Amino acid sequence: MHLTARNTTILLALVLALLASGCTMQTKPPTNVTSSSAILNAQVGCTSAPYGPVWWELRESGGSTWRLVGAEQSVSCPRGVSGSESGTVGISEPVDGLQPGAAYEFRVGMNPPSGEGPPVYSTVTRFSTGGDRRPVVVGSTLRAGGARLQLRGVNVWGLQDSITTGFGANQYANRAKVAGTIKSWGANLVRFRVLADDYNSAPSAATGDLTKAQIIQRITDWRDAVVSRGMYFMPCSWDALDGAHSDAGWAGNGSRVHQMFADIHAALGDDPMVVYEVTNEPNNVTWAQWDANMQASIRYFRETVGYRGLLVIDPIWWANSGTGGQGYDDARYSALEAYDAARPGMGSHQLAFAKHDYANEYAGKAWNAGAWTGAQGGAQTKHLIFETEFGNYTGSPSTVSAPWAAAAASFFGSRFAAQPNYVGAAAFVFGPWYDANAMTGADSATPTAWGAAVRDNLF
């Protein structure tokens, strides 16, 4: 809408009228959320006579159309000690007929006290229904609602930082199209890059002068774009690989990601469609340093943040890259699982272990299924294995192999039947990135040869 001087005057008058009457509205988190119902809550504050009516509106997260739920109601504020009307009053509205594992938004509307002008709306609160979509480790298999969950996704660098720069900013601006394209290809997961090193020092040139609050809002916007399309959203810290405390500097500095994850979780809430990967590819650290950092992060997620869901753990040396299996260690995986299970409120572990692969790590850049299997423990089915990153380029055009890319995508797309502890895979990287890992052209829709291999073989 383009505001004229008259429109601005009317809008200002409405705001002043609301302030004069003392009327405020703020939605609150819903309660009694099930797979198909919830109780919507809000607080209304005023210092004058009863006002109303107010009404409730609901929509699927990211949708364009609000729908009325329940009946209009008038609101009277409670009388204070002196007999004058003041304070706040809580209002609620039960809703049912919701879809399991779906994301919704709600708000409260009210006509202005003067009875003239457009309705005035509260803040918007988002929630997700429970039920059968939360990933849960059961034995040696990842499940959701009792059925085995098969994750097939892509990596998205959709937030500006010191590495992604303008690419990340452009991906954010086009997030609806990006998420829509990913969904149309058949994916059900987005692995999403975040960088605590830049977040902790925000605002800065690295973040495009975004504040911490603005960064969290952009992550929330991405979650909404992804989850509203029925896909899982997995924030992953890149701090062990990038930033001022990466590589060997990650030793003793794993806790630098903690506050960022706490802020993300506080904004996203206990969303059944959101899981977390602690950090991407810790390298040049010892197993003892890895143990210390991972235990500290598990403890922080479980005991400080209060998150009880799936955590993805990257082993050392490029997350068990290639055929050598440098990162796989049964004893250490078992010890970390036991540590997670022993955290208060857990009872059983909720961990999966990452593996990453690129063509240049294979002899002759030829895909070798046997080598991949051997590098993640051979026939073991004890520890959940999650190929959270595989790509088509690592530092030089000489590393690219179209046959390897197609064969790897096909293998990861069909691996579920052969391996019950296999979680799934996420290809790297969606969008028009500057090298051969780019999965689309500039329109974030037309697949490159690598993107087509992922779309046609992984999904």
Beta strands, then each sheet from edge to edge (+ up, - down):
strand 1: 24-31
strand 2: 38-45
strand 3: 51-60
strand 4: 67-75
strand 5: 88-95
strand 6: 103-110
strand 7: 120-121
strand 8: 125-128
strand 9: 136-138
strand 10: 141-144
strand 11: 147-148
strand 12: 151-156
strand 13: 189-194
strand 14: 232-237
strand 15: 276-277
strand 16: 311-313
strand 17: 351-358
strand 18: 385-391
strand 19: 422-427
sheet 1: 1+ 2- 5+
sheet 2: 4+ 3- 6+ 7-
sheet 3: 4+ 3- 6+ 8-
sheet 4: 9+ 10- 11+
sheet 5: 14+ 13+ 12+ 19+ 18+ 17+ 16+ 15+
end
